[in-house]
């Protein structure tokens, strides 16, 4: 088996395992969507808009883990209470996963990127802080709460 085939078989396994908490136990109660709003004017917020939403999912359409920082992490780590971590997210492979370009797209100046998290407490928009790609088997996304901004 080649290195790429072996890597893809491991990604497929991780992709399926990461869906278990949501599918089997109902523990994943937040959905995460990458939302782009492209305005037909020259600049952001001008003219009519086109909204595109791409859900981030693991196998069987299950959402990834969403973790809100604890009060201790905020107090001791100097973190912002509005920071949220999403992941692990399986990188794309032949049978699924999420492409890096979906998480961190290159956008024109007239486009706004938001991550939308919907859960039991409602819907909130977040801006991308960073995408951690230092692990071979997954991505981790850090988000910061935004005002809803232009709609």
NORBELRA-V105169 format. One record per backbone hydrogen bond with DSSP energy under -0.5 kcal/mol. NH is the residue of the N-H (numbers start at 1). CO is the residue of the C=O. If there is no record, write none. Layout:
nh->(NH/NH)
co->(CO/CO)
This chain:
nh->(6/7/8/9/10/11/12/13/14/15/16/17/18/19/20/23/24/25/26/27/29/31/33/34/35/35/36/37/38/38/39/39/40/41/46/50/52/54/56/57/58/59/61/62/64/67/68/69/74/75/76/77/78/79/83/84/85/86/87/89/92/93/96/98/102/103/104/107/111/112/114/115/116/117/117/118/118/119/122/124/126/127/129/130/132/132/133/135/138/139/140/141/142/143/144/145/146)
co->(2/3/4/5/6/7/8/9/10/11/12/13/14/16/17/19/20/20/22/21/27/118/116/54/33/114/52/112/36/50/37/110/48/46/43/38/36/34/32/55/62/15/58/59/56/85/66/83/70/71/72/73/74/73/80/143/67/141/65/139/98/96/93/90/99/99/100/105/108/37/35/126/33/115/124/31/116/122/119/117/115/144/142/142/130/140/131/138/135/89/132/86/130/84/127/82/125)
